[in-house]
Amino acid sequence: MADPSTYRPAPGSIPTDSGVYRFRDEHGRVIYVGKAKSLRARLSSYFQDISALHPRTQRMVRTGASVEWTVVANEVEALQLEYSWIKEYDPRFNVKYRDDKSYPYLAVTMGEDFPRAQVMRGAKRKGTRYFGPYTHAWAIRETLDLLLRVFPVRTCSKGVFNRAQQSGRPCLLAYIDKCSAPCVGWISPEDHRALADELCDFLAGGTDRFVRRLEREMKAAAAELDFEQAARLRDDVTALTKALEKSAVVLPDGTDADVFALADDELEVAIQVFHVRGGRIRGQRGWVAEKDAQDLPELVEHLLQQVYGGEEVPREVLVPVLPAQGEDVAAWLGERRGSRVTLRVPQRGDKRALMATVERNAVQSLARHKVARAGDLTARSQALQELQEALGLDDAPLRIEGYDIAHVQGSDVVGSMVVFEDGVARKSEYRRFIVRGDVDGRTDDTASMHEVLTRRFARYVKDRDAEDTSQDADQPTEARRFAYPPNLVVVDGGAPQVAAAQRVLDELGIVDVALVGLAKRLEEVWVPGDDHPVILPRTSEALFLLQRLRDEAHRFANTFHRERRSKSMTRSALDGVPGLGETRRKALLARYGSVKRIRAAGAEDLAQTPGIGPALAERIAAELATTQSTPAVNLTTGEVLDEGEPG
């Protein structure tokens, strides 16, 4: 680790203005982003007395190799720039608020031609509206089942929808009045989108308006003696009322607010938030994070920054303590919302009572986390230390990369690279490789491992050299995916795989990366140049860490291999048309639905498809005419496929 004094800026060179600063490590990777009202005061605090800093901050300063800053006009600009840099660089020493569990959302895919309502987890997608998060997926399904009676939007998958379109027969949900069946034209695309908009408005909090409208329609139908329609509307009102009963009113003034509460100790902090829309609790969410040296106001500021970086900002945000620059944070939130946002600490009444409930949830969340993770941090530190000692490394391997090869009898060969930092998987750094094979066509494991590692480390050498010669200091190193090396490389296999990997490092002149192989049969650790493996104790935390890394690389490689193999298992008459690539094939299938319908269309009609010109349309028509008797087949089983299935 670096001596902080070697890169400490001269005190007079640091401005006293507001700004945002970045610490970089020896490879140019941004490891921490922060902002300060006075850059000189804040940066000087990192270098005055290292021993007085929080242990995590000490490690960050010693890992760093340089620091740079950007002056801004005010605190609001500093907040915006800090947020954008944290999002861009994902610095390892910035506190990350990780969910204490995976929360499901009720999502409506408004970006599709026929919007679909479904349960979704994970990263949010563009063009999709999300409601929640909910505590349980079954709660979403129960609520959605009630709402489909009033808002019968599509809930089926793309495959089911396409099959219904091709067959002209809707699914069961259409016959029980829980889908308007846009797949067979029972409703126009415009009317179906209007239904989806109404569902989104209801979920966003406009509940009373829909109930009152249905009640008016019910009374009007009864007055006209249309009792059957009145009974249906009565049942619709009952369904909406039941859906509303699932979320009790907690704020009678119908407020849209997010209520945050914290519970902390010396090392960690648990955060809970209740999402209140229209006065009702629409969802709950929680995080647990390392506390670092931040005080609570600074912690709340960073929390709001991360939460509302990609989420909708409500009209009111209730917090346990105000950030140090509360007015600036409120102004930043207002800019993201597009209107004024109230940021305050509730003092009395219903909002204070709700805050107390959220605080109790935070306390319980922290207690559960400590029971579940009591030995995790110690085990990770012990594993890294044991690896350092067993392999004779100068430092603990904070970044470890694992590699594996997957194929079936030499076909569809792929490679995987997984990354563990500080003993934890860092999935954003994972990479997949399609193995091309060498000039002799060899596809054995050692040749494949040699190719994968050559491509990875040749890119590292190229990016490293580009960084050394680059004159553009503002160009982010992270734009170059492999611009920094691991401390340790782990390959799946024994001495042959390790020898192939070591040959790559020797060919590229890389001497600062350690290498081992983990053989499956006896869990032996092979080191380059040694005739005998290193045997780690079966109860060793270091062995457990290597096994987790190896198994993750194996899982990641097999997943990619299955994807590749499934794409190559079928062939269609469209595959042999010169000049017809995957994008154009998808456009044709999306328009016509099947190869049979494409064959029936003339060249002039085919030319109306986006991306298909007259010459290509003629080739397609001619090719399909000559292959009319050749059905699509499964290459593995030989089974003849329905031409309605995309090739």
C-alpha positions in Angstrom: 0.0 0.0 0.0 1.1 3.6 -0.8 2.4 6.0 1.7 -0.1 8.9 1.8 2.7 11.5 2.1 3.9 10.5 -1.4 0.8 12.0 -3.1 -0.3 14.6 -0.6 -1.1 17.8 -2.5 0.7 21.0 -1.4 -1.5 22.8 1.1 -1.5 26.0 -0.9 -2.5 24.2 -4.1 -5.9 23.1 -2.8 -8.7 25.7 -3.3 -11.0 26.7 -0.4 -14.1 26.6 -2.7 -16.8 24.0 -2.8 -16.1 21.0 -5.0 -15.9 17.3 -5.5 -12.8 15.2 -5.2 -11.7 11.7 -6.3 -9.1 9.4 -4.9 -7.4 7.0 -7.4 -5.3 3.9 -6.8 -2.0 3.0 -8.5 -3.8 1.7 -11.6 -5.8 4.9 -12.0 -9.1 3.4 -10.7 -11.3 5.8 -8.8 -11.7 4.3 -5.3 -13.5 7.1 -3.5 -15.7 10.2 -4.5 -16.6 12.9 -2.0 -17.7 16.5 -1.9 -16.8 19.3 0.5 -17.9 22.9 1.2 -14.2 23.7 1.5 -11.9 21.4 -0.5 -8.8 22.5 1.4 -10.2 21.7 4.8 -11.6 18.4 3.8 -8.6 17.0 1.8 -6.1 18.2 4.5 -8.0 16.1 7.1 -7.1 12.9 5.2 -3.3 13.5 5.4 -2.7 15.2 8.9 -2.9 12.2 11.3 -3.6 8.9 9.5 -3.9 7.0 12.8 -6.8 9.2 13.9 -8.9 8.2 10.9 -11.6 5.6 10.9 -10.0 2.2 9.9 -11.9 2.1 6.6 -10.8 5.6 5.8 -7.2 4.7 6.7 -7.3 1.8 4.2 -8.7 4.1 1.5 -6.0 6.7 2.0 -3.3 4.1 2.0 -4.7 2.3 -1.1 -4.9 5.6 -3.0 -2.0 6.9 -5.2 -3.4 10.3 -6.2 -6.2 12.7 -5.5 -7.8 15.2 -7.8 -10.7 17.7 -7.5 -13.2 19.8 -9.4 -14.4 23.2 -8.2 -18.2 23.9 -8.5 -20.3 27.0 -8.0 -22.5 25.8 -5.1 -23.5 22.9 -3.0 -26.3 21.8 -5.3 -23.9 21.5 -8.2 -21.6 19.5 -5.9 -24.4 17.1 -5.0 -25.2 16.6 -8.7 -21.5 16.0 -9.7 -20.9 13.7 -6.7 -23.9 11.6 -7.6 -22.9 11.3 -11.3 -19.4 10.3 -10.5 -20.4 7.7 -7.9 -22.8 6.3 -10.5 -20.1 6.3 -13.2 -17.2 4.9 -11.2 -18.8 2.8 -8.5 -15.9 3.5 -6.1 -15.2 0.6 -3.8 -14.7 2.8 -0.6 -18.0 4.7 -1.0 -20.7 3.4 1.3 -23.2 1.3 -0.6 -26.7 0.7 0.6 -27.4 -2.9 -0.3 -30.9 -4.2 0.2 -31.1 -6.6 3.1 -33.2 -8.8 0.8 -34.6 -8.7 -2.8 -37.8 -6.8 -3.0 -40.4 -7.5 -5.7 -42.2 -4.7 -7.6 -45.5 -4.6 -9.5 -44.3 -3.4 -12.9 -46.3 -2.3 -16.0 -44.2 -2.4 -19.2 -45.4 0.8 -20.8 -42.6 0.7 -23.3 -44.2 -2.3 -25.1 -46.8 -2.1 -27.8 -49.2 -4.0 -25.5 -48.2 -3.2 -21.9 -48.0 -6.1 -19.5 -48.5 -6.1 -15.7 -46.1 -8.5 -13.9 -44.0 -9.1 -10.8 -40.4 -7.9 -11.3 -37.2 -7.9 -9.3 -33.7 -6.6 -10.0 -32.5 -3.7 -12.1 -35.1 -1.4 -13.4 -35.7 -1.2 -17.2 -36.4 1.8 -19.3 -40.0 2.3 -20.3 -41.4 0.3 -17.4 -43.4 1.8 -14.5 -42.7 0.3 -11.1 -44.9 0.3 -8.0 -43.7 -0.9 -4.6 -41.5 -2.4 -3.4 -43.6 -5.0 -1.7 -42.5 -7.3 1.0 -43.8 -10.5 -0.7 -44.4 -11.5 -4.3 -47.7 -13.2 -3.3 -49.0 -9.9 -2.0 -48.5 -8.4 -5.5 -50.2 -11.3 -7.2 -53.2 -11.1 -4.8 -53.6 -7.4 -5.4 -53.1 -7.7 -9.2 -55.7 -10.5 -9.3 -58.3 -8.2 -7.7 -57.3 -5.3 -10.0 -57.5 -7.3 -13.2 -61.3 -7.4 -12.8 -61.4 -3.6 -13.3 -58.3 -3.1 -15.4 -58.0 -6.3 -17.5 -54.6 -5.6 -19.0 -52.3 -8.3 -20.4 -50.3 -10.3 -17.9 -49.0 -13.2 -20.2 -45.4 -13.7 -21.4 -44.3 -12.8 -24.8 -44.3 -16.5 -25.9 -47.9 -17.0 -24.8 -49.0 -13.7 -26.4 -47.3 -14.7 -29.8 -48.9 -18.1 -29.8 -52.3 -16.7 -29.1 -51.8 -14.2 -32.0 -50.8 -17.0 -34.4 -53.6 -19.3 -33.4 -56.3 -16.7 -33.0 -57.4 -18.1 -29.7 -57.0 -16.2 -26.4 -55.9 -17.8 -23.1 -58.2 -18.7 -20.2 -57.9 -15.2 -18.5 -59.8 -13.7 -21.4 -62.7 -16.0 -20.9 -63.0 -15.2 -17.2 -62.8 -11.4 -17.8 -59.3 -10.9 -16.4 -57.7 -10.0 -19.7 -59.1 -7.9 -22.5 -57.3 -10.1 -25.1 -55.4 -7.6 -27.2 -53.6 -10.7 -28.8 -56.7 -11.5 -30.8 -58.1 -8.0 -31.3 -60.9 -8.0 -28.7 -59.6 -4.6 -27.8 -57.6 -2.1 -29.9 -54.0 -1.3 -28.9 -55.0 2.3 -28.1 -57.8 1.2 -25.7 -55.5 -1.4 -24.1 -52.9 1.2 -23.5 -55.6 3.5 -21.9 -56.4 0.6 -19.6 -52.8 0.2 -18.6 -52.6 4.0 -18.0 -55.6 3.8 -15.7 -54.0 0.9 -13.8 -50.9 2.9 -13.3 -52.9 6.0 -12.1 -54.7 3.8 -9.6 -51.5 2.3 -8.3 -49.9 5.7 -8.1 -52.5 6.8 -5.6 -55.5 8.0 -7.6 -57.7 5.4 -5.9 -60.7 7.5 -4.7 -61.4 8.8 -8.2 -61.8 5.4 -9.7 -64.0 4.1 -6.9 -66.3 7.2 -7.2 -66.5 6.8 -11.0 -67.5 3.2 -10.7 -70.1 4.0 -8.1 -71.6 6.7 -10.4 -71.7 4.2 -13.3 -73.3 1.6 -11.1 -76.1 4.0 -9.9 -76.7 5.1 -13.5 -77.0 1.5 -14.7 -79.4 0.7 -11.9 -81.5 3.8 -12.7 -81.7 2.6 -16.4 -82.8 -0.9 -15.1 -79.7 -2.5 -16.5 -79.2 -4.6 -13.4 -76.8 -7.0 -14.9 -74.3 -4.2 -15.7 -75.0 -2.6 -12.3 -74.1 -6.0 -10.6 -70.8 -6.2 -12.6 -69.9 -2.6 -11.5 -70.8 -3.5 -7.9 -68.4 -6.4 -8.0 -65.7 -4.1 -9.6 -66.2 -1.6 -6.7 -65.9 -4.5 -4.2 -62.6 -5.7 -5.9 -61.1 -2.2 -5.7 -62.2 -1.8 -2.1 -60.5 -5.2 -1.2 -57.3 -4.1 -3.0 -57.3 -0.9 -1.0 -57.9 -2.7 2.3 -54.6 -4.5 1.8 -52.8 -1.2 2.5 -54.2 0.7 5.5 -54.5 4.5 5.7 -51.6 5.9 7.8 -51.7 9.5 6.8 -55.3 10.8 6.5 -54.4 13.9 4.5 -53.6 11.7 1.5 -49.9 12.6 1.5 -47.3 11.2 -0.9 -44.2 10.7 1.2 -41.2 8.5 1.9 -40.5 8.0 5.6 -36.9 7.0 6.5 -35.6 5.8 9.8 -32.1 4.6 11.0 -30.7 2.2 13.6 -27.0 2.2 14.1 -24.1 1.0 16.2 -20.3 1.6 16.0 -19.8 -0.3 12.8 -23.1 -0.6 10.8 -26.3 1.2 10.1 -29.7 -0.2 9.1 -32.1 1.9 7.1 -35.8 1.4 6.6 -38.1 3.4 4.3 -41.9 3.2 4.0 -43.3 4.4 0.7 -46.6 6.2 1.3 -48.8 7.1 -1.6 -52.2 8.7 -1.3 -51.9 8.3 2.5 -51.5 4.5 2.2 -48.3 2.4 2.6 -47.5 1.1 -0.9 -44.2 -0.6 -0.1 -41.3 -1.0 2.3 -37.6 -1.3 1.7 -34.5 -1.8 3.8 -30.7 -1.5 3.6 -27.7 -2.4 5.8 -24.4 -0.6 5.3 -21.1 -0.1 7.0 -21.3 3.1 9.0 -17.7 4.4 8.3 -16.8 7.6 10.0 -19.8 9.6 8.8 -22.1 11.3 11.3 -25.9 10.8 10.8 -26.6 14.0 8.9 -23.9 13.2 6.3 -25.1 9.6 6.2 -28.7 10.8 5.5 -27.4 13.0 2.7 -25.6 10.2 0.9 -28.6 7.9 1.5 -31.0 10.3 -0.3 -28.4 10.7 -3.0 -28.3 7.0 -3.8 -32.0 6.3 -3.3 -33.3 9.1 -5.5 -30.6 8.8 -8.2 -32.8 6.5 -10.1 -36.2 6.5 -8.3 -39.2 8.8 -8.4 -39.1 11.6 -5.8 -42.3 12.1 -3.8 -43.7 15.4 -2.7 -42.5 14.9 0.9 -39.4 13.2 2.4 -39.4 12.5 6.1 -36.0 11.8 7.7 -34.8 11.2 11.3 -32.2 14.0 11.1 -31.7 16.7 8.5 -28.5 16.7 6.3 -26.0 19.4 7.1 -27.0 21.2 3.9 -30.7 20.4 4.1 -31.8 23.3 1.9 -29.3 22.3 -0.8 -30.4 18.6 -0.7 -34.1 19.7 -0.9 -33.3 21.9 -3.9 -31.5 18.9 -5.6 -34.5 16.7 -4.9 -36.8 19.3 -6.3 -34.8 19.5 -9.5 -35.1 15.7 -9.9 -38.8 15.8 -9.2 -39.5 18.9 -11.3 -41.4 20.6 -8.4 -40.8 21.6 -4.8 -40.0 18.8 -2.4 -40.4 19.1 1.4 -37.5 17.6 3.4 -38.1 17.6 7.2 -38.1 15.8 10.5 -41.6 15.0 11.7 -42.2 16.3 15.3 -45.8 15.3 16.2 -49.0 13.8 15.0 -49.6 10.9 12.5 -46.3 11.4 10.7 -44.2 11.2 13.9 -46.2 8.0 14.9 -45.4 6.5 11.5 -41.7 7.5 11.9 -41.7 5.6 15.2 -43.0 2.5 13.4 -40.3 2.7 10.8 -37.7 3.1 13.5 -38.8 -0.1 15.2 -38.5 -1.9 11.8 -34.9 -0.5 11.4 -33.9 -1.7 14.9 -35.3 -5.2 14.2 -33.5 -5.2 10.8 -30.2 -4.4 12.3 -30.6 -7.1 15.0 -31.4 -9.7 12.3 -28.5 -8.6 10.2 -26.0 -9.0 13.0 -27.2 -12.5 13.9 -27.0 -13.6 10.3 -23.7 -11.9 9.5 -21.9 -12.0 12.8 -18.9 -14.0 11.5 -18.9 -13.0 7.9 -16.5 -10.1 8.0 -14.1 -12.0 10.2 -14.2 -15.1 8.0 -13.5 -13.0 4.8 -10.5 -11.3 6.5 -9.2 -14.6 7.7 -9.6 -16.2 4.3 -7.6 -13.5 2.6 -4.9 -13.6 5.2 -4.7 -17.4 4.9 -4.4 -17.2 1.1 -1.6 -14.6 1.5 0.3 -16.9 3.8 -0.3 -20.2 1.9 0.8 -18.7 -1.4 3.6 -16.5 -0.1 2.1 -13.2 -1.4 3.4 -9.8 -0.4 -0.2 -8.5 0.2 -3.6 -10.0 0.8 -5.3 -10.6 -2.6 -8.1 -8.0 -2.4 -9.0 -8.6 -6.1 -9.3 -12.2 -7.3 -10.3 -13.2 -10.8 -11.6 -16.8 -11.5 -11.8 -18.4 -15.0 -13.5 -21.4 -16.3 -14.3 -23.0 -19.7 -17.6 -24.6 -20.7 -18.5 -26.7 -23.8 -20.1 -30.0 -25.0 -17.6 -32.2 -26.9 -15.8 -29.1 -28.2 -18.8 -27.3 -29.5 -20.0 -23.8 -28.5 -16.9 -23.2 -26.4 -17.2 -20.3 -24.0 -15.1 -18.9 -21.1 -16.1 -17.0 -18.0 -14.3 -14.4 -15.8 -15.7 -13.7 -12.3 -14.3 -11.2 -9.8 -14.2 -11.2 -6.0 -13.2 -8.0 -4.2 -12.5 -8.1 -0.5 -13.9 -11.7 -0.6 -17.3 -10.7 -2.1 -18.5 -11.3 -5.6 -18.5 -8.1 -7.7 -20.9 -9.1 -10.5 -20.7 -5.8 -12.4 -17.1 -6.8 -13.3 -17.9 -10.3 -14.7 -17.1 -10.9 -18.3 -18.0 -13.7 -20.8 -15.9 -14.9 -23.8 -16.8 -16.8 -26.9 -13.8 -19.0 -27.7 -12.8 -18.8 -31.3 -10.1 -21.5 -31.4 -6.6 -21.2 -32.9 -5.5 -21.6 -36.4 -5.3 -25.4 -36.0 -8.9 -25.5 -34.8 -8.0 -26.9 -31.4 -10.7 -26.6 -28.7 -9.2 -28.4 -25.7 -9.5 -26.8 -22.3 -5.9 -25.7 -22.1 -6.0 -24.0 -25.5 -9.3 -22.3 -24.6 -7.9 -21.1 -21.3 -4.9 -19.8 -23.1 -7.1 -17.8 -25.5 -9.3 -16.4 -22.8 -6.5 -15.2 -20.6 -4.6 -13.8 -23.6 -7.5 -11.7 -24.6 -8.1 -10.5 -21.0 -4.5 -9.6 -20.2 -3.6 -8.3 -23.7 -6.4 -5.8 -23.2 -5.0 -5.0 -19.8 -1.5 -4.3 -21.2 -3.0 -2.2 -24.0 -5.0 -0.1 -21.6 -2.2 0.2 -19.1 0.2 1.5 -21.8 -2.5 3.8 -23.1 -3.0 5.2 -19.6 0.8 5.8 -19.3 0.9 7.7 -22.6 -2.5 9.5 -22.3 -2.4 13.3 -21.9 -6.1 13.5 -21.1 -6.3 13.5 -17.3 -10.2 13.6 -17.4 -10.6 10.5 -19.5 -12.0 7.9 -17.1 -10.0 4.7 -16.7 -13.2 2.8 -16.2 -14.0 3.3 -19.8 -11.3 0.8 -20.4 -12.8 -2.4 -19.0 -9.5 -4.2 -18.2 -7.4 -1.2 -17.2 -6.3 -2.7 -13.8 -5.0 -6.2 -12.9 -6.1 -8.7 -10.2 -3.9 -9.6 -7.3 -4.6 -13.3 -7.9 -5.9 -15.3 -10.9 -7.6 -18.7 -10.1 -8.2 -21.1 -13.0 -10.4 -24.1 -12.9 -8.1 -27.1 -13.3 -4.8 -28.6 -12.3 -1.2 -28.4 -13.6 -2.0 -28.2 -17.4 -4.4 -25.3 -17.0 -2.0 -23.5 -14.7 0.8 -24.0 -17.2 -1.3 -22.6 -20.0 -2.2 -19.6 -17.9 1.4 -19.0 -16.8 2.4 -19.1 -20.5 0.1 -16.2 -21.2 1.5 -14.1 -18.4 5.1 -14.9 -19.5 4.3 -14.0 -23.2 2.8 -10.6 -22.1 5.6 -9.8 -19.6 3.2 -9.6 -16.6 5.1 -10.4 -13.4 2.9 -8.8 -10.7 -0.1 -11.1 -10.9 -0.1 -14.4 -8.8 -1.7 -17.5 -10.3 -3.1 -20.8 -9.0 -5.3 -23.5 -10.2 -8.0 -25.4 -8.1 -8.5 -29.0 -9.1 -11.9 -30.4 -8.5 -11.2 -34.0 -7.5 -9.1 -33.4 -4.4 -9.5 -29.6 -4.1 -5.7 -29.3 -4.7 -4.2 -25.8 -5.2 -1.6 -25.9 -8.0 1.1 -23.2 -8.2 3.1 -22.6 -11.5 6.4 -24.5 -11.5 5.7 -26.7 -8.6 5.5 -30.5 -9.0 3.3 -30.9 -6.0 0.1 -29.0 -5.1 -0.5 -26.9 -2.0 -3.0 -28.7 0.3 -5.2 -26.4 2.3 -7.0 -27.8 5.4 -10.5 -28.9 4.7 -11.8 -26.4 7.3 -9.7 -23.5 5.9 -11.5 -20.3 5.1 -9.1 -19.7 2.3 -10.2 -23.0 0.7 -13.8 -22.1 1.1 -13.2 -18.8 -0.6 -11.4 -20.5 -3.6 -14.2 -23.0 -3.8 -16.9 -20.2 -3.9 -14.9 -18.4 -6.6 -14.4 -21.6 -8.7 -18.1 -22.6 -8.4 -19.2 -19.1 -9.4 -17.0 -19.1 -12.5 -18.4 -22.6 -13.3 -22.0 -21.4 -12.9 -21.4 -18.3 -15.0 -19.7 -20.2 -17.8 -22.4 -22.9 -17.9 -25.2 -20.3 -18.0 -23.6 -18.6 -21.0 -22.9 -21.9 -22.7 -26.6 -22.9 -22.4 -27.6 -19.6 -23.9 -25.3 -20.2 -26.9 -26.3 -23.8 -27.3 -30.0 -23.0 -27.3 -29.5 -20.5 -30.1 -27.7 -23.0 -32.3 -30.1 -25.9 -31.7 -32.7 -24.8 -34.2 -32.5 -23.8 -37.8 -35.1 -22.0 -39.9 -35.5 -21.5 -43.6 -34.6 -17.8 -43.0 -31.1 -18.7 -41.8 -29.8 -19.4 -45.3 -30.8 -16.2 -46.9 -27.7 -14.1 -47.9 -27.7 -10.7 -46.3 -30.5 -11.5 -43.8 -29.0 -11.0 -40.4 -30.5 -11.6 -36.9 -32.0 -8.1 -36.6 -33.8 -8.3 -40.0 -35.0 -11.9 -39.2 -36.5 -10.6 -35.9 -38.2 -7.7 -37.8 -39.8 -10.1 -40.3 -40.9 -12.5 -37.5 -42.3 -9.7 -35.5 -44.3 -8.5 -38.4 -45.6 -11.8 -39.9 -45.4 -14.1 -36.8 -44.1 -17.2 -38.6 -42.0 -18.4 -41.6 -45.2 -19.7 -43.2 -46.7 -16.2 -43.4 -43.5 -14.7 -44.6 -43.4 -17.3 -47.4 -47.0 -16.4 -48.3 -46.2 -12.7 -48.6 -44.9 -11.4 -51.9 -41.6 -9.6 -52.4 -43.4 -6.2 -52.6 -45.0 -6.8 -49.3 -41.8 -8.0 -47.7 -40.0 -4.8 -48.9 -42.3 -2.8 -46.6 -40.6 -4.3 -43.5 -38.1 -1.9 -41.9 -34.6 -2.8 -43.0 -35.7 -4.9 -46.0 -35.0 -3.4 -49.4 -36.4 -4.6 -52.7 -33.4 -6.6 -53.7 -33.3 -8.4 -50.3 -37.0 -9.0 -50.5 -36.6 -10.7 -53.8 -33.8 -12.9 -52.4 -36.0 -13.9 -49.4 -39.0 -14.8 -51.6 -36.8 -16.8 -53.9 -35.0 -18.6 -51.1 -38.2 -19.5 -49.3 -39.8 -20.8 -52.5 -36.9 -23.2 -53.0 -36.9 -24.4 -49.4 -40.7 -24.8 -49.1 -40.5 -28.5 -48.4 -37.7 -28.1 -45.8 -39.2 -27.7 -42.4 -37.3 -26.3 -39.4 -35.7 -29.0 -37.3 -34.1 -29.4 -33.9 -30.5 -30.1 -34.6 -30.1 -32.2 -31.4 -33.2 -34.4 -31.6 -34.1 -34.2 -35.2 -37.6 -33.2 -34.2 -39.6 -31.3 -36.8 -40.6 -27.9 -35.4 -43.7 -25.9 -36.1 -42.9 -23.1 -38.6 -44.6 -20.7 -36.2 -41.6 -21.0 -33.9 -39.0 -18.4 -34.6 -35.7 -19.8 -35.9 
